[in-house]
């Protein structure tokens, strides 16, 4: 039985709203912002620090600074306290995500969950995408700035692509990691309907399969 739903997504595809509505209809726990909060709690940093570094590699300047401060006898204790590099964040994310999956009945958004949970039979993974203009207008509604919206649509997914390649040696999004890939241009509610239909169908197939 599929006890967990994982949603990976293109930036601006509307995955946050889809996940929220799916979790409500399933009666499952939503792990989107709550997942960031839990990772931050375990890391003992503010959620804002965790959020700005999720699903991306450290910048070159940050990596150089990390090497410098770790090798310096005069390094700042404050820098060490705030040091949440991508390596540590990936380890903490894996810990939190695996614990959530073990508990079951949760909807997990991103954070490399499709790769972390790829060997589990109780997890259903979907990828949400949309045409660029649809993503742009969704992001524009949120940020209210045309140039910023264009920049986010054009850069966030590239950062995710580099992150997954670096830490998991896989191409992003990688069709082999998903049970389904859905175009959210059909509408948020229609996407939720389709997603839950596919999840239910997968569980029915498992029940009907000979033991």
DOLO-365489 format. One record per residue (C-alpha): x, y negated, z negated. Coordinates in Angstrom, 3 decimals, always signed. Each point is the difference from the previous one (the first is absolute). Layout:
N
<pt c1="X" c2="Y" c3="Z"/>
...
This chain:
211
<pt c1="+0.000" c2="+0.000" c3="+0.000"/>
<pt c1="+1.123" c2="-3.511" c3="+0.763"/>
<pt c1="+0.208" c2="-1.754" c3="-3.348"/>
<pt c1="+1.896" c2="-3.071" c3="+1.187"/>
<pt c1="-0.380" c2="-2.423" c3="+2.886"/>
<pt c1="+3.060" c2="-1.823" c3="+1.298"/>
<pt c1="-0.377" c2="-2.998" c3="+2.306"/>
<pt c1="+2.980" c2="-1.313" c3="+1.963"/>
<pt c1="-0.580" c2="-3.030" c3="+2.153"/>
<pt c1="+1.119" c2="-2.698" c3="+2.353"/>
<pt c1="+0.101" c2="-3.408" c3="-1.614"/>
<pt c1="-3.303" c2="-1.749" c3="+0.555"/>
<pt c1="-1.922" c2="+3.177" c3="+0.816"/>
<pt c1="-2.262" c2="-0.496" c3="-3.015"/>
<pt c1="+1.215" c2="+3.006" c3="-1.965"/>
<pt c1="-0.441" c2="-1.672" c3="-3.388"/>
<pt c1="-3.732" c2="-0.509" c3="+0.512"/>
<pt c1="-0.429" c2="+3.427" c3="+1.607"/>
<pt c1="+1.761" c2="+1.655" c3="-2.933"/>
<pt c1="-2.066" c2="-1.918" c3="-2.539"/>
<pt c1="-3.295" c2="+0.972" c3="+1.628"/>
<pt c1="+1.088" c2="+3.615" c3="+0.469"/>
<pt c1="+1.032" c2="+0.258" c3="-3.654"/>
<pt c1="-3.344" c2="-1.432" c3="-1.106"/>
<pt c1="-1.981" c2="+2.473" c3="+2.078"/>
<pt c1="+2.127" c2="+2.939" c3="-1.111"/>
<pt c1="+0.032" c2="-1.087" c3="-3.623"/>
<pt c1="+3.793" c2="+0.291" c3="+0.051"/>
<pt c1="+2.700" c2="-2.217" c3="-1.450"/>
<pt c1="+1.380" c2="-2.672" c3="+2.350"/>
<pt c1="+3.782" c2="-0.321" c3="-0.020"/>
<pt c1="+0.916" c2="-3.060" c3="+2.003"/>
<pt c1="+0.786" c2="-3.016" c3="-2.180"/>
<pt c1="-0.408" c2="+2.323" c3="-2.991"/>
<pt c1="+2.848" c2="+2.091" c3="+1.381"/>
<pt c1="+2.255" c2="-3.053" c3="+0.188"/>
<pt c1="-0.968" c2="-0.887" c3="-3.570"/>
<pt c1="+0.847" c2="+3.484" c3="-1.257"/>
<pt c1="+3.349" c2="+0.102" c3="+1.798"/>
<pt c1="+0.807" c2="-3.425" c3="-1.462"/>
<pt c1="-0.966" c2="+1.216" c3="-3.476"/>
<pt c1="+2.312" c2="+3.000" c3="+0.286"/>
<pt c1="+2.779" c2="-2.221" c3="+1.401"/>
<pt c1="-0.611" c2="-2.576" c3="-2.749"/>
<pt c1="-0.233" c2="-2.886" c3="+2.458"/>
<pt c1="-2.750" c2="-2.386" c3="+1.009"/>
<pt c1="-2.393" c2="+1.345" c3="+2.673"/>
<pt c1="+0.948" c2="-2.947" c3="+2.241"/>
<pt c1="+3.622" c2="+1.197" c3="+0.087"/>
<pt c1="-1.106" c2="+3.502" c3="+0.907"/>
<pt c1="-2.486" c2="-1.123" c3="+2.650"/>
<pt c1="+2.457" c2="-2.163" c3="+1.933"/>
<pt c1="+2.429" c2="+2.936" c3="+0.354"/>
<pt c1="-2.370" c2="+2.869" c3="+0.797"/>
<pt c1="+0.329" c2="+1.839" c3="+3.312"/>
<pt c1="+3.038" c2="-1.907" c3="+1.172"/>
<pt c1="+3.737" c2="+0.375" c3="-0.202"/>
<pt c1="+2.071" c2="-2.428" c3="-2.043"/>
<pt c1="+1.250" c2="-2.955" c3="+1.995"/>
<pt c1="+3.675" c2="-0.147" c3="+0.898"/>
<pt c1="+0.515" c2="-2.905" c3="-2.401"/>
<pt c1="-1.672" c2="+1.914" c3="-2.830"/>
<pt c1="+2.132" c2="+3.095" c3="+0.660"/>
<pt c1="+3.164" c2="-2.112" c3="-0.034"/>
<pt c1="-1.087" c2="-1.754" c3="-3.198"/>
<pt c1="-0.724" c2="+3.349" c3="-1.618"/>
<pt c1="+3.476" c2="+1.272" c3="+0.813"/>
<pt c1="+1.575" c2="-3.209" c3="-1.274"/>
<pt c1="-1.891" c2="-0.136" c3="-3.293"/>
<pt c1="+0.398" c2="+3.693" c3="-0.757"/>
<pt c1="+3.732" c2="-0.310" c3="+0.516"/>
<pt c1="+0.461" c2="-3.191" c3="-1.982"/>
<pt c1="+1.027" c2="-0.094" c3="-3.661"/>
<pt c1="-1.776" c2="-3.354" c3="-0.248"/>
<pt c1="-3.318" c2="+1.100" c3="+1.426"/>
<pt c1="-3.191" c2="-1.449" c3="-1.433"/>
<pt c1="-2.089" c2="+2.179" c3="-2.288"/>
<pt c1="-3.075" c2="-1.669" c3="+1.471"/>
<pt c1="+0.960" c2="+1.161" c3="+3.486"/>
<pt c1="+0.288" c2="+3.595" c3="-1.249"/>
<pt c1="-3.368" c2="-0.241" c3="-1.719"/>
<pt c1="-1.680" c2="-1.186" c3="+3.186"/>
<pt c1="+1.844" c2="+2.418" c3="+2.265"/>
<pt c1="-2.653" c2="+2.071" c3="+1.780"/>
<pt c1="+1.649" c2="+0.967" c3="+3.233"/>
<pt c1="-1.630" c2="+2.105" c3="+2.711"/>
<pt c1="+1.775" c2="+3.190" c3="-1.110"/>
<pt c1="-1.405" c2="-0.209" c3="-3.511"/>
<pt c1="-3.409" c2="-1.096" c3="+1.255"/>
<pt c1="-0.263" c2="+3.065" c3="+2.262"/>
<pt c1="+0.841" c2="+2.321" c3="-2.909"/>
<pt c1="-2.550" c2="-1.653" c3="-2.278"/>
<pt c1="-2.645" c2="-0.013" c3="+2.744"/>
<pt c1="+0.495" c2="+3.725" c3="+0.549"/>
<pt c1="-0.374" c2="+0.672" c3="-3.714"/>
<pt c1="-3.203" c2="-2.034" c3="-0.342"/>
<pt c1="-1.555" c2="+1.302" c3="+3.230"/>
<pt c1="+0.711" c2="+3.651" c3="-0.815"/>
<pt c1="-1.507" c2="-0.402" c3="-3.471"/>
<pt c1="-3.108" c2="-1.580" c3="+1.501"/>
<pt c1="-0.320" c2="+2.774" c3="+2.579"/>
<pt c1="+0.340" c2="+2.641" c3="-2.706"/>
<pt c1="-2.907" c2="-1.599" c3="-1.866"/>
<pt c1="-1.989" c2="-0.066" c3="+3.255"/>
<pt c1="-3.060" c2="-1.881" c3="+1.231"/>
<pt c1="+1.858" c2="-3.112" c3="+1.051"/>
<pt c1="+0.269" c2="-2.143" c3="+3.121"/>
<pt c1="+3.597" c2="-1.097" c3="+0.533"/>
<pt c1="+0.912" c2="-2.837" c3="+2.365"/>
<pt c1="+3.459" c2="-0.012" c3="+1.598"/>
<pt c1="+3.151" c2="-0.069" c3="-2.167"/>
<pt c1="+1.450" c2="+2.890" c3="+2.070"/>
<pt c1="-2.623" c2="+2.372" c3="-1.427"/>
<pt c1="-0.397" c2="+1.934" c3="+3.298"/>
<pt c1="+3.683" c2="+0.961" c3="-0.197"/>
<pt c1="+0.130" c2="+0.512" c3="-3.760"/>
<pt c1="-3.077" c2="+2.275" c3="+0.050"/>
<pt c1="+0.531" c2="+1.574" c3="+3.415"/>
<pt c1="+0.339" c2="+3.569" c3="-1.376"/>
<pt c1="-3.209" c2="-0.047" c3="-2.044"/>
<pt c1="-3.023" c2="+1.922" c3="+1.273"/>
<pt c1="-2.399" c2="-1.975" c3="-2.193"/>
<pt c1="+0.680" c2="-3.350" c3="+1.670"/>
<pt c1="-1.727" c2="-1.422" c3="+3.066"/>
<pt c1="+1.984" c2="-2.656" c3="+1.877"/>
<pt c1="-1.313" c2="-2.524" c3="+2.484"/>
<pt c1="+1.617" c2="-2.836" c3="+1.922"/>
<pt c1="-1.936" c2="-3.178" c3="+0.719"/>
<pt c1="+0.895" c2="-2.260" c3="+2.914"/>
<pt c1="-1.586" c2="-2.753" c3="+2.072"/>
<pt c1="+0.712" c2="-2.157" c3="+3.073"/>
<pt c1="+2.346" c2="-2.903" c3="-0.678"/>
<pt c1="-2.673" c2="-2.672" c3="+0.437"/>
<pt c1="-2.280" c2="+1.734" c3="-2.511"/>
<pt c1="+2.828" c2="+0.184" c3="-2.518"/>
<pt c1="+0.921" c2="-3.630" c3="+0.615"/>
<pt c1="-3.502" c2="-1.278" c3="-0.692"/>
<pt c1="-0.314" c2="+2.128" c3="-3.150"/>
<pt c1="+3.303" c2="-1.311" c3="-1.334"/>
<pt c1="-0.881" c2="-3.563" c3="+1.010"/>
<pt c1="-3.161" c2="+0.186" c3="-2.119"/>
<pt c1="+2.204" c2="+0.752" c3="-2.982"/>
<pt c1="+3.007" c2="-2.293" c3="+0.470"/>
<pt c1="-1.764" c2="-2.904" c3="+1.790"/>
<pt c1="+3.140" c2="-0.766" c3="+2.005"/>
<pt c1="+0.329" c2="+0.994" c3="+3.662"/>
<pt c1="+3.805" c2="+0.096" c3="+0.120"/>
<pt c1="+0.268" c2="+1.943" c3="-3.256"/>
<pt c1="-2.623" c2="+2.489" c3="+1.182"/>
<pt c1="+1.903" c2="+0.617" c3="+3.234"/>
<pt c1="+3.266" c2="+0.435" c3="-1.883"/>
<pt c1="-1.515" c2="+2.497" c3="-2.448"/>
<pt c1="-1.645" c2="+2.087" c3="+2.719"/>
<pt c1="+3.253" c2="+0.083" c3="+1.967"/>
<pt c1="+2.408" c2="+0.727" c3="-2.880"/>
<pt c1="-1.600" c2="+2.005" c3="-2.811"/>
<pt c1="-0.428" c2="+3.196" c3="+2.011"/>
<pt c1="+3.560" c2="-0.263" c3="+1.277"/>
<pt c1="+1.193" c2="-0.148" c3="-3.612"/>
<pt c1="-2.061" c2="+3.097" c3="-0.794"/>
<pt c1="+1.449" c2="+1.751" c3="+3.052"/>
<pt c1="+3.566" c2="-0.711" c3="-1.148"/>
<pt c1="-0.834" c2="+0.996" c3="-3.568"/>
<pt c1="-1.420" c2="+3.399" c3="+0.950"/>
<pt c1="+2.854" c2="+0.700" c3="+2.395"/>
<pt c1="+2.588" c2="-0.830" c3="-2.668"/>
<pt c1="-1.511" c2="+1.879" c3="-2.950"/>
<pt c1="-1.819" c2="+2.904" c3="+1.638"/>
<pt c1="+1.791" c2="+0.407" c3="+3.322"/>
<pt c1="-3.321" c2="-0.174" c3="+1.837"/>
<pt c1="-1.517" c2="-2.158" c3="+2.700"/>
<pt c1="-2.837" c2="-2.268" c3="-1.143"/>
<pt c1="-2.853" c2="+0.636" c3="+0.227"/>
<pt c1="+0.708" c2="+3.580" c3="+1.147"/>
<pt c1="-3.181" c2="+1.741" c3="+1.162"/>
<pt c1="+1.028" c2="+3.316" c3="-1.538"/>
<pt c1="-0.502" c2="-1.347" c3="-3.518"/>
<pt c1="-3.739" c2="-0.711" c3="+0.396"/>
<pt c1="-3.195" c2="+1.962" c3="+0.268"/>
<pt c1="-1.587" c2="-2.903" c3="+1.902"/>
<pt c1="+0.801" c2="-3.408" c3="+1.468"/>
<pt c1="-2.876" c2="-2.483" c3="+0.125"/>
<pt c1="-0.413" c2="-3.300" c3="+1.845"/>
<pt c1="-1.610" c2="-2.443" c3="-2.434"/>
<pt c1="-1.143" c2="-2.276" c3="+2.830"/>
<pt c1="-3.278" c2="+1.956" c3="-0.152"/>
<pt c1="-0.670" c2="-1.779" c3="-3.302"/>
<pt c1="+0.827" c2="+0.586" c3="-3.646"/>
<pt c1="-3.198" c2="+1.839" c3="-0.922"/>
<pt c1="+0.148" c2="+2.178" c3="+3.111"/>
<pt c1="+3.622" c2="+0.847" c3="-0.811"/>
<pt c1="-0.967" c2="+1.014" c3="-3.547"/>
<pt c1="-2.835" c2="+2.135" c3="+1.362"/>
<pt c1="+2.320" c2="+1.726" c3="+2.471"/>
<pt c1="+2.711" c2="+0.527" c3="-2.594"/>
<pt c1="-2.332" c2="+1.562" c3="-2.572"/>
<pt c1="-1.637" c2="+2.162" c3="+2.659"/>
<pt c1="+3.416" c2="+1.376" c3="+0.981"/>
<pt c1="+0.982" c2="+0.563" c3="-3.640"/>
<pt c1="-3.246" c2="+1.853" c3="-0.688"/>
<pt c1="+0.413" c2="+2.064" c3="+3.164"/>
<pt c1="+3.516" c2="+0.995" c3="-1.066"/>
<pt c1="-1.272" c2="+1.193" c3="-3.376"/>
<pt c1="-2.846" c2="+1.941" c3="+1.621"/>
<pt c1="+2.494" c2="+1.754" c3="+2.287"/>
<pt c1="+2.117" c2="+0.960" c3="-2.978"/>
<pt c1="-3.019" c2="+1.389" c3="-1.850"/>
<pt c1="-1.049" c2="+2.015" c3="+3.032"/>
<pt c1="+3.474" c2="+1.375" c3="+0.682"/>
<pt c1="+0.481" c2="+3.654" c3="-1.024"/>
<pt c1="+2.068" c2="+0.414" c3="-3.150"/>
